[in-house]
Amino acid sequence: MEIGLYSLGIVLGFSIVRWFTETIKFHVRTDRLWLHHWIIALIVMLPLFYFELDHPLIWGGLTGAALEGLGRKNWSIRRK
């Protein structure tokens, strides 16, 4: 049933991040860089992968968060 938890995580991660970004407008940025939520999800994924933490709901949620950000038009890291 791991694929079910992973799929549930993708849907939940995508929808929660969509709501959060549209409602809260939270940004991690400086004068030069903008860390979009897909970058933050990737940064969180790297140590999870390294330490072999494999909970499907967590991975699904992070994948959903990353996919939600990659579907947007402007996801440049450098600020203009």
Backbone atoms as SQL, in Angstrom:
CREATE TABLE atoms (id INTEGER PRIMARY KEY, chain TEXT, resi INTEGER, resn TEXT, atom TEXT, x REAL, y REAL, z REAL);
INSERT INTO atoms VALUES
  (1, 'A', 1, 'MET', 'N', 0.804, -1.194, 0.000),
  (2, 'A', 1, 'MET', 'CA', 0.000, 0.000, 0.000),
  (3, 'A', 1, 'MET', 'C', 0.850, 1.263, 0.000),
  (4, 'A', 2, 'GLU', 'N', 2.154, 1.108, -0.163),
  (5, 'A', 2, 'GLU', 'CA', 3.039, 2.270, -0.186),
  (6, 'A', 2, 'GLU', 'C', 2.728, 3.200, -1.348),
  (7, 'A', 3, 'ILE', 'N', 2.356, 2.642, -2.497),
  (8, 'A', 3, 'ILE', 'CA', 2.042, 3.490, -3.644),
  (9, 'A', 3, 'ILE', 'C', 0.809, 4.335, -3.357),
  (10, 'A', 4, 'GLY', 'N', -0.115, 3.812, -2.582),
  (11, 'A', 4, 'GLY', 'CA', -1.297, 4.579, -2.189),
  (12, 'A', 4, 'GLY', 'C', -0.924, 5.764, -1.310),
  (13, 'A', 5, 'LEU', 'N', -0.039, 5.537, -0.333),
  (14, 'A', 5, 'LEU', 'CA', 0.415, 6.629, 0.517),
  (15, 'A', 5, 'LEU', 'C', 1.206, 7.662, -0.284),
  (16, 'A', 6, 'TYR', 'N', 2.036, 7.188, -1.200),
  (17, 'A', 6, 'TYR', 'CA', 2.815, 8.091, -2.046),
  (18, 'A', 6, 'TYR', 'C', 1.882, 8.952, -2.906),
  (19, 'A', 7, 'SER', 'N', 0.893, 8.339, -3.513),
  (20, 'A', 7, 'SER', 'CA', -0.067, 9.074, -4.342),
  (21, 'A', 7, 'SER', 'C', -0.858, 10.073, -3.511),
  (22, 'A', 8, 'LEU', 'N', -1.279, 9.659, -2.343),
  (23, 'A', 8, 'LEU', 'CA', -1.986, 10.559, -1.433),
  (24, 'A', 8, 'LEU', 'C', -1.087, 11.732, -1.052),
  (25, 'A', 9, 'GLY', 'N', 0.178, 11.453, -0.800),
  (26, 'A', 9, 'GLY', 'CA', 1.132, 12.500, -0.472),
  (27, 'A', 9, 'GLY', 'C', 1.312, 13.498, -1.597),
  (28, 'A', 10, 'ILE', 'N', 1.354, 13.032, -2.835),
  (29, 'A', 10, 'ILE', 'CA', 1.492, 13.933, -3.980),
  (30, 'A', 10, 'ILE', 'C', 0.299, 14.882, -4.065),
  (31, 'A', 11, 'VAL', 'N', -0.898, 14.320, -3.961),
  (32, 'A', 11, 'VAL', 'CA', -2.102, 15.148, -4.052),
  (33, 'A', 11, 'VAL', 'C', -2.163, 16.138, -2.887),
  (34, 'A', 12, 'LEU', 'N', -1.906, 15.666, -1.683),
  (35, 'A', 12, 'LEU', 'CA', -1.934, 16.555, -0.520),
  (36, 'A', 12, 'LEU', 'C', -0.842, 17.609, -0.593),
  (37, 'A', 13, 'GLY', 'N', 0.373, 17.196, -0.941),
  (38, 'A', 13, 'GLY', 'CA', 1.472, 18.146, -1.050),
  (39, 'A', 13, 'GLY', 'C', 1.199, 19.217, -2.082),
  (40, 'A', 14, 'PHE', 'N', 0.717, 18.806, -3.235),
  (41, 'A', 14, 'PHE', 'CA', 0.412, 19.747, -4.310),
  (42, 'A', 14, 'PHE', 'C', -0.665, 20.734, -3.872),
  (43, 'A', 15, 'SER', 'N', -1.756, 20.220, -3.317),
  (44, 'A', 15, 'SER', 'CA', -2.881, 21.091, -2.965),
  (45, 'A', 15, 'SER', 'C', -2.564, 21.992, -1.784),
  (46, 'A', 16, 'ILE', 'N', -1.852, 21.505, -0.786),
  (47, 'A', 16, 'ILE', 'CA', -1.490, 22.336, 0.366),
  (48, 'A', 16, 'ILE', 'C', -0.544, 23.456, -0.059),
  (49, 'A', 17, 'VAL', 'N', 0.442, 23.118, -0.877),
  (50, 'A', 17, 'VAL', 'CA', 1.379, 24.146, -1.337),
  (51, 'A', 17, 'VAL', 'C', 0.676, 25.142, -2.242),
  (52, 'A', 18, 'ARG', 'N', -0.237, 24.692, -3.086),
  (53, 'A', 18, 'ARG', 'CA', -0.991, 25.618, -3.938),
  (54, 'A', 18, 'ARG', 'C', -1.785, 26.589, -3.073),
  (55, 'A', 19, 'TRP', 'N', -2.496, 26.070, -2.069),
  (56, 'A', 19, 'TRP', 'CA', -3.263, 26.936, -1.179),
  (57, 'A', 19, 'TRP', 'C', -2.338, 27.893, -0.442),
  (58, 'A', 20, 'PHE', 'N', -1.230, 27.372, 0.079),
  (59, 'A', 20, 'PHE', 'CA', -0.296, 28.176, 0.866),
  (60, 'A', 20, 'PHE', 'C', 0.292, 29.305, 0.029),
  (61, 'A', 21, 'THR', 'N', 0.741, 29.009, -1.183),
  (62, 'A', 21, 'THR', 'CA', 1.367, 30.039, -2.014),
  (63, 'A', 21, 'THR', 'C', 0.357, 31.060, -2.516),
  (64, 'A', 22, 'GLU', 'N', -0.870, 30.658, -2.743),
  (65, 'A', 22, 'GLU', 'CA', -1.882, 31.587, -3.221),
  (66, 'A', 22, 'GLU', 'C', -2.477, 32.433, -2.095),
  (67, 'A', 23, 'THR', 'N', -2.479, 31.909, -0.872),
  (68, 'A', 23, 'THR', 'CA', -3.118, 32.592, 0.251),
  (69, 'A', 23, 'THR', 'C', -2.126, 33.372, 1.109),
  (70, 'A', 24, 'ILE', 'N', -1.035, 32.746, 1.464),
  (71, 'A', 24, 'ILE', 'CA', -0.095, 33.327, 2.424),
  (72, 'A', 24, 'ILE', 'C', 0.927, 34.239, 1.744),
  (73, 'A', 25, 'LYS', 'N', 1.334, 33.922, 0.531),
  (74, 'A', 25, 'LYS', 'CA', 2.356, 34.683, -0.203),
  (75, 'A', 25, 'LYS', 'C', 3.683, 34.712, 0.547),
  (76, 'A', 26, 'PHE', 'N', 4.090, 33.574, 1.085),
  (77, 'A', 26, 'PHE', 'CA', 5.351, 33.445, 1.803),
  (78, 'A', 26, 'PHE', 'C', 6.478, 33.246, 0.803),
  (79, 'A', 27, 'HIS', 'N', 7.557, 34.012, 0.952),
  (80, 'A', 27, 'HIS', 'CA', 8.691, 33.903, 0.043),
  (81, 'A', 27, 'HIS', 'C', 9.997, 33.859, 0.825),
  (82, 'A', 28, 'VAL', 'N', 10.930, 33.091, 0.324),
  (83, 'A', 28, 'VAL', 'CA', 12.288, 33.076, 0.860),
  (84, 'A', 28, 'VAL', 'C', 13.154, 33.672, -0.232),
  (85, 'A', 29, 'ARG', 'N', 13.533, 34.951, -0.049),
  (86, 'A', 29, 'ARG', 'CA', 14.298, 35.610, -1.091),
  (87, 'A', 29, 'ARG', 'C', 15.171, 36.711, -0.516),
  (88, 'A', 30, 'THR', 'N', 16.205, 37.025, -1.280),
  (89, 'A', 30, 'THR', 'CA', 17.095, 38.133, -0.973),
  (90, 'A', 30, 'THR', 'C', 17.070, 39.080, -2.164),
  (91, 'A', 31, 'ASP', 'N', 18.005, 40.026, -2.181),
  (92, 'A', 31, 'ASP', 'CA', 18.078, 40.944, -3.322),
  (93, 'A', 31, 'ASP', 'C', 18.502, 40.227, -4.599),
  (94, 'A', 32, 'ARG', 'N', 19.226, 39.130, -4.461),
  (95, 'A', 32, 'ARG', 'CA', 19.747, 38.418, -5.631),
  (96, 'A', 32, 'ARG', 'C', 19.071, 37.086, -5.920),
  (97, 'A', 33, 'LEU', 'N', 18.702, 36.365, -4.876),
  (98, 'A', 33, 'LEU', 'CA', 18.180, 35.000, -5.047),
  (99, 'A', 33, 'LEU', 'C', 16.738, 34.885, -4.575),
  (100, 'A', 34, 'TRP', 'N', 16.045, 33.973, -5.212),
  (101, 'A', 34, 'TRP', 'CA', 14.677, 33.668, -4.825),
  (102, 'A', 34, 'TRP', 'C', 14.569, 32.154, -4.716),
  (103, 'A', 35, 'LEU', 'N', 14.361, 31.652, -3.495),
  (104, 'A', 35, 'LEU', 'CA', 14.204, 30.216, -3.291),
  (105, 'A', 35, 'LEU', 'C', 12.722, 29.869, -3.385),
  (106, 'A', 36, 'HIS', 'N', 12.334, 29.390, -4.526),
  (107, 'A', 36, 'HIS', 'CA', 10.956, 28.971, -4.736),
  (108, 'A', 36, 'HIS', 'C', 10.699, 27.681, -3.960),
  (109, 'A', 37, 'HIS', 'N', 9.426, 27.351, -3.785),
  (110, 'A', 37, 'HIS', 'CA', 9.098, 26.176, -2.972),
  (111, 'A', 37, 'HIS', 'C', 9.560, 24.874, -3.607),
  (112, 'A', 38, 'TRP', 'N', 9.698, 24.833, -4.917),
  (113, 'A', 38, 'TRP', 'CA', 10.210, 23.598, -5.521),
  (114, 'A', 38, 'TRP', 'C', 11.685, 23.417, -5.183),
  (115, 'A', 39, 'ILE', 'N', 12.423, 24.517, -5.021),
  (116, 'A', 39, 'ILE', 'CA', 13.837, 24.430, -4.632),
  (117, 'A', 39, 'ILE', 'C', 13.941, 23.998, -3.174),
  (118, 'A', 40, 'ILE', 'N', 13.083, 24.555, -2.336),
  (119, 'A', 40, 'ILE', 'CA', 13.081, 24.174, -0.923),
  (120, 'A', 40, 'ILE', 'C', 12.738, 22.689, -0.782),
  (121, 'A', 41, 'ALA', 'N', 11.770, 22.213, -1.558),
  (122, 'A', 41, 'ALA', 'CA', 11.418, 20.783, -1.522),
  (123, 'A', 41, 'ALA', 'C', 12.608, 19.928, -1.945),
  (124, 'A', 42, 'LEU', 'N', 13.324, 20.352, -2.969),
  (125, 'A', 42, 'LEU', 'CA', 14.507, 19.618, -3.413),
  (126, 'A', 42, 'LEU', 'C', 15.576, 19.597, -2.330),
  (127, 'A', 43, 'ILE', 'N', 15.795, 20.743, -1.687),
  (128, 'A', 43, 'ILE', 'CA', 16.799, 20.816, -0.615),
  (129, 'A', 43, 'ILE', 'C', 16.432, 19.871, 0.529),
  (130, 'A', 44, 'VAL', 'N', 15.151, 19.763, 0.854),
  (131, 'A', 44, 'VAL', 'CA', 14.716, 18.842, 1.910),
  (132, 'A', 44, 'VAL', 'C', 14.867, 17.394, 1.459),
  (133, 'A', 45, 'MET', 'N', 14.637, 17.130, 0.183),
  (134, 'A', 45, 'MET', 'CA', 14.746, 15.762, -0.340),
  (135, 'A', 45, 'MET', 'C', 16.172, 15.218, -0.266),
  (136, 'A', 46, 'LEU', 'N', 17.151, 16.062, -0.467),
  (137, 'A', 46, 'LEU', 'CA', 18.542, 15.593, -0.525),
  (138, 'A', 46, 'LEU', 'C', 19.000, 14.886, 0.756),
  (139, 'A', 47, 'PRO', 'N', 18.843, 15.467, 1.946),
  (140, 'A', 47, 'PRO', 'CA', 19.251, 14.707, 3.138),
  (141, 'A', 47, 'PRO', 'C', 18.364, 13.495, 3.412),
  (142, 'A', 48, 'LEU', 'N', 17.080, 13.592, 3.062),
  (143, 'A', 48, 'LEU', 'CA', 16.212, 12.422, 3.237),
  (144, 'A', 48, 'LEU', 'C', 16.699, 11.256, 2.384),
  (145, 'A', 49, 'PHE', 'N', 17.123, 11.571, 1.175),
  (146, 'A', 49, 'PHE', 'CA', 17.657, 10.542, 0.292),
  (147, 'A', 49, 'PHE', 'C', 18.977, 10.001, 0.830),
  (148, 'A', 50, 'TYR', 'N', 19.841, 10.900, 1.275),
  (149, 'A', 50, 'TYR', 'CA', 21.153, 10.496, 1.784),
  (150, 'A', 50, 'TYR', 'C', 21.021, 9.577, 2.994),
  (151, 'A', 51, 'PHE', 'N', 20.127, 9.927, 3.913),
  (152, 'A', 51, 'PHE', 'CA', 19.947, 9.127, 5.127),
  (153, 'A', 51, 'PHE', 'C', 18.941, 7.989, 4.942),
  (154, 'A', 52, 'GLU', 'N', 18.488, 7.789, 3.709),
  (155, 'A', 52, 'GLU', 'CA', 17.618, 6.687, 3.329),
  (156, 'A', 52, 'GLU', 'C', 16.310, 6.644, 4.120),
  (157, 'A', 53, 'LEU', 'N', 15.739, 7.806, 4.356),
  (158, 'A', 53, 'LEU', 'CA', 14.415, 7.873, 4.974),
  (159, 'A', 53, 'LEU', 'C', 13.398, 7.710, 3.863),
  (160, 'A', 54, 'ASP', 'N', 12.561, 6.716, 3.968),
  (161, 'A', 54, 'ASP', 'CA', 11.742, 6.347, 2.813),
  (162, 'A', 54, 'ASP', 'C', 10.243, 6.269, 3.110),
  (163, 'A', 55, 'HIS', 'N', 9.738, 7.186, 3.911),
  (164, 'A', 55, 'HIS', 'CA', 8.302, 7.181, 4.170),
  (165, 'A', 55, 'HIS', 'C', 7.574, 7.717, 2.931),
  (166, 'A', 56, 'PRO', 'N', 6.671, 6.934, 2.343),
  (167, 'A', 56, 'PRO', 'CA', 6.047, 7.327, 1.079),
  (168, 'A', 56, 'PRO', 'C', 5.187, 8.588, 1.172),
  (169, 'A', 57, 'LEU', 'N', 4.567, 8.835, 2.313),
  (170, 'A', 57, 'LEU', 'CA', 3.742, 10.034, 2.453),
  (171, 'A', 57, 'LEU', 'C', 4.611, 11.294, 2.447),
  (172, 'A', 58, 'ILE', 'N', 5.762, 11.233, 3.095),
  (173, 'A', 58, 'ILE', 'CA', 6.685, 12.375, 3.102),
  (174, 'A', 58, 'ILE', 'C', 7.230, 12.625, 1.699),
  (175, 'A', 59, 'TRP', 'N', 7.685, 11.568, 1.039),
  (176, 'A', 59, 'TRP', 'CA', 8.217, 11.721, -0.324),
  (177, 'A', 59, 'TRP', 'C', 7.140, 12.188, -1.289),
  (178, 'A', 60, 'GLY', 'N', 5.934, 11.696, -1.122),
  (179, 'A', 60, 'GLY', 'CA', 4.839, 12.145, -1.975),
  (180, 'A', 60, 'GLY', 'C', 4.521, 13.613, -1.764),
  (181, 'A', 61, 'GLY', 'N', 4.510, 14.041, -0.505),
  (182, 'A', 61, 'GLY', 'CA', 4.246, 15.440, -0.203),
  (183, 'A', 61, 'GLY', 'C', 5.304, 16.360, -0.781),
  (184, 'A', 62, 'LEU', 'N', 6.564, 15.974, -0.635),
  (185, 'A', 62, 'LEU', 'CA', 7.643, 16.785, -1.195),
  (186, 'A', 62, 'LEU', 'C', 7.608, 16.789, -2.721),
  (187, 'A', 63, 'THR', 'N', 7.277, 15.654, -3.316),
  (188, 'A', 63, 'THR', 'CA', 7.152, 15.590, -4.774),
  (189, 'A', 63, 'THR', 'C', 6.006, 16.473, -5.246),
  (190, 'A', 64, 'GLY', 'N', 4.882, 16.445, -4.548),
  (191, 'A', 64, 'GLY', 'CA', 3.750, 17.304, -4.892),
  (192, 'A', 64, 'GLY', 'C', 4.104, 18.774, -4.775),
  (193, 'A', 65, 'ALA', 'N', 4.848, 19.135, -3.722),
  (194, 'A', 65, 'ALA', 'CA', 5.274, 20.530, -3.549),
  (195, 'A', 65, 'ALA', 'C', 6.194, 20.960, -4.687),
  (196, 'A', 66, 'ALA', 'N', 7.116, 20.087, -5.069),
  (197, 'A', 66, 'ALA', 'CA', 8.037, 20.420, -6.165),
  (198, 'A', 66, 'ALA', 'C', 7.287, 20.519, -7.492),
  (199, 'A', 67, 'LEU', 'N', 6.395, 19.604, -7.751),
  (200, 'A', 67, 'LEU', 'CA', 5.657, 19.628, -9.017),
  (201, 'A', 67, 'LEU', 'C', 4.758, 20.857, -9.129),
  (202, 'A', 68, 'GLU', 'N', 4.191, 21.293, -8.013),
  (203, 'A', 68, 'GLU', 'CA', 3.343, 22.478, -8.042),
  (204, 'A', 68, 'GLU', 'C', 4.167, 23.701, -8.456),
  (205, 'A', 69, 'GLY', 'N', 5.380, 23.801, -7.967),
  (206, 'A', 69, 'GLY', 'CA', 6.228, 24.937, -8.307),
  (207, 'A', 69, 'GLY', 'C', 6.775, 24.874, -9.719),
  (208, 'A', 70, 'LEU', 'N', 7.091, 23.686, -10.192),
  (209, 'A', 70, 'LEU', 'CA', 7.646, 23.549, -11.546),
  (210, 'A', 70, 'LEU', 'C', 6.608, 23.840, -12.622),
  (211, 'A', 71, 'GLY', 'N', 5.340, 23.753, -12.283),
  (212, 'A', 71, 'GLY', 'CA', 4.288, 24.032, -13.252),
  (213, 'A', 71, 'GLY', 'C', 4.025, 25.510, -13.467),
  (214, 'A', 72, 'ARG', 'N', 4.657, 26.348, -12.681),
  (215, 'A', 72, 'ARG', 'CA', 4.457, 27.793, -12.817),
  (216, 'A', 72, 'ARG', 'C', 5.372, 28.367, -13.884),
  (217, 'A', 73, 'LYS', 'N', 5.028, 29.540, -14.390),
  (218, 'A', 73, 'LYS', 'CA', 5.779, 30.135, -15.499),
  (219, 'A', 73, 'LYS', 'C', 7.131, 30.685, -15.070),
  (220, 'A', 74, 'ASN', 'N', 7.189, 31.397, -13.964),
  (221, 'A', 74, 'ASN', 'CA', 8.431, 32.040, -13.548),
  (222, 'A', 74, 'ASN', 'C', 9.016, 31.306, -12.354),
  (223, 'A', 75, 'TRP', 'N', 10.052, 30.521, -12.590),
  (224, 'A', 75, 'TRP', 'CA', 10.712, 29.855, -11.478),
  (225, 'A', 75, 'TRP', 'C', 12.213, 30.013, -11.532),
  (226, 'A', 76, 'SER', 'N', 12.634, 31.167, -11.969),
  (227, 'A', 76, 'SER', 'CA', 14.056, 31.493, -12.009),
  (228, 'A', 76, 'SER', 'C', 14.578, 31.674, -10.584),
  (229, 'A', 77, 'ILE', 'N', 15.811, 31.283, -10.375),
  (230, 'A', 77, 'ILE', 'CA', 16.428, 31.413, -9.057),
  (231, 'A', 77, 'ILE', 'C', 16.951, 32.841, -8.856),
  (232, 'A', 78, 'ARG', 'N', 17.499, 33.426, -9.919),
  (233, 'A', 78, 'ARG', 'CA', 18.043, 34.776, -9.818),
  (234, 'A', 78, 'ARG', 'C', 16.931, 35.799, -9.965),
  (235, 'A', 79, 'ARG', 'N', 16.968, 36.800, -9.089),
  (236, 'A', 79, 'ARG', 'CA', 15.984, 37.877, -9.171),
  (237, 'A', 79, 'ARG', 'C', 16.431, 38.904, -10.190),
  (238, 'A', 80, 'LYS', 'N', 15.503, 39.471, -10.893),
  (239, 'A', 80, 'LYS', 'CA', 15.821, 40.455, -11.926),
  (240, 'A', 80, 'LYS', 'C', 15.568, 41.856, -11.432);
